[in-house]
């Protein structure tokens, strides 16, 4: 028998055992083992899917007719106009929130720098735990920057920066502006000097000193009528700039209007002295000190009033 006949006879049984190969599916047809990916629609599945996130019908439809979603098109639902709001970065965001109440001893290593409102701490003998009072009638931030001689009701004539440099307080509370803003148009100059003052104070007291920038308080309507620069809308505008300045300079902003202002943006009558600008010795200064105690920058080392939020 020829060799070729023997070879053909030998491999014939092997060919019979080969399984036929399946034909390749046409392009675009899902394989038998693949599952169609159908994520739930936002809100629970009712209604038609967004036009840009699903392909309906045709070769991409599932067996039950539900449109399939391709992975390339699947993603978060689009926000519709008016469905969200953006919070402005203003004093309401920057201001220090209430955070427990500190004991008066918290102010033992603090200093208060300001005008005649700050002088009242000394004149009325307000208890501030031994804090250093640097109050000077009629001054503004320009007097601090220019190292002007100022008069303390307790120590006499001095340069405020020299007193603070010698004391090196761990906290500094600043309240300035009521004397400077009595006339319309004074705000720009005031803010320029205020920024310079914060820089000089930071250089003098170092990075470890917590500097509190207090908002300019409101006044009574009759006082604003005599001093139009202290009108409620003007002070509000300046305070917004002070808040931004404080944030930019690494200071803590205290919004005294939270406790001192009434619904119309005026100094509450019960807190006002007869002139409508200064605070009454009892209610006015009491409200101010209470606000300061409730809005100290948090630290585990703070001396907390027993029973307050963070007291041990």
Secondary structure, 3 states (H helix, E strand, C coil): CCHHHHHHHHHHHHHHHCCCCCCCCCCCCCCCCCCCCCCCCCCCCCCCCCCCCCECCHHHECCCCCEECCHHHCCCCCCCCCCCCCCCCCHHHHCCCCCCCECHHHHHHEEEEECHHHHHHHHCCCCCCCCEEEECCCCCHHHHHCCCEEEECCCEEEEHHHHHHHHCCCEEEEECCCCCCCCCCCHHHHHHHHHHHHHHHHHHHCCCCEEEEECCCCCCHHHHHHCHHHCHHHHHHHHHHHHHHHHHCCCEEECCHHHHECCCCCECHHHECCCCCCECCCHHHHHHHHHHHHCCCCCCCCCECCCCCCCC
